[in-house]
Amino acid sequence: MPKHYKPRRRRRTFDRRPKFCSFCKQGEEPDYKNVLALRRFITDRGKILARSKSGICAKHQRQLKTAIKRARILALLPFIRHQ
């Protein structure tokens, strides 16, 4: 084998959700008071899901981030989950 040979790397495959925004589909905006809706977009460790995994459009992802942070400050959602 030549010295400059690099083995091919496998591409990561993410668990992708369908490419539609649930907020656009329902015609509503993310709200910090709706804790049940916000919990769908948080991991079991308390991290906010990325757009590629949640399937939300960029506009609603920004609003979702703000809503989750507001809910955390008001103690409606945890910052981290203790194990």
C-alpha positions as CSV (number, residue, x, y, z in Angstrom):
1,M,0.0,0.0,0.0
2,P,1.2,3.5,-0.7
3,K,2.1,5.7,2.2
4,H,-0.6,8.3,1.4
5,Y,-3.4,5.8,1.6
6,K,-6.1,6.6,4.2
7,P,-8.8,4.1,5.0
8,R,-12.3,5.4,4.3
9,R,-14.3,6.7,7.2
10,R,-17.8,5.7,7.6
11,R,-20.3,8.5,7.7
12,R,-22.4,8.9,10.8
13,T,-26.0,8.2,10.4
14,F,-28.3,10.0,12.8
15,D,-31.8,9.0,13.8
16,R,-33.6,11.5,11.6
17,R,-37.1,12.5,12.1
18,P,-39.3,13.4,9.2
19,K,-38.5,16.8,7.7
20,F,-41.5,18.7,8.8
21,C,-41.8,21.2,11.6
22,S,-44.5,20.2,14.1
23,F,-45.0,23.8,15.2
24,C,-45.6,24.9,11.6
25,K,-47.9,22.0,11.0
26,Q,-50.0,22.8,14.1
27,G,-49.8,26.6,13.5
28,E,-48.5,27.4,16.9
29,E,-45.3,28.8,18.5
30,P,-43.1,27.2,21.2
31,D,-44.2,28.5,24.6
32,Y,-42.3,28.2,27.9
33,K,-45.6,27.5,29.8
34,N,-46.3,24.4,27.7
35,V,-43.9,22.0,29.5
36,L,-45.2,18.8,28.0
37,A,-44.5,20.1,24.5
38,L,-41.0,21.3,25.5
39,R,-40.0,17.9,27.0
40,R,-40.2,16.2,23.6
41,F,-37.2,18.3,22.5
42,I,-35.0,17.6,25.5
43,T,-32.8,14.5,25.9
44,D,-32.9,12.3,29.0
45,R,-29.9,14.2,30.3
46,G,-31.5,17.6,29.9
47,K,-29.9,18.7,26.6
48,I,-31.7,20.5,23.9
49,L,-32.1,18.4,20.7
50,A,-30.5,19.6,17.5
51,R,-32.5,20.6,14.5
52,S,-31.3,17.5,12.6
53,K,-32.8,15.2,15.2
54,S,-35.9,17.1,16.1
55,G,-36.9,18.0,12.6
56,I,-37.9,21.6,13.5
57,C,-37.4,24.6,11.2
58,A,-34.7,27.2,12.0
59,K,-37.2,29.8,13.1
60,H,-38.9,27.6,15.6
61,Q,-35.7,26.0,16.8
62,R,-34.5,29.5,17.9
63,Q,-37.9,30.1,19.6
64,L,-37.7,26.7,21.2
65,K,-34.3,27.4,22.6
66,T,-35.5,30.6,24.3
67,A,-38.7,28.9,25.6
68,I,-36.7,26.0,27.1
69,K,-34.2,28.4,28.8
70,R,-37.1,30.5,30.2
71,A,-38.8,27.3,31.5
72,R,-35.5,26.3,33.2
73,I,-35.1,29.6,34.9
74,L,-38.7,29.4,36.3
75,A,-38.0,25.8,37.5
76,L,-40.6,24.3,35.1
77,L,-37.8,22.2,33.5
78,P,-34.6,20.9,35.0
79,F,-31.2,22.1,33.9
80,I,-29.8,18.6,34.3
81,R,-31.2,15.3,35.4
82,H,-29.6,13.7,38.5
83,Q,-29.0,10.0,38.3
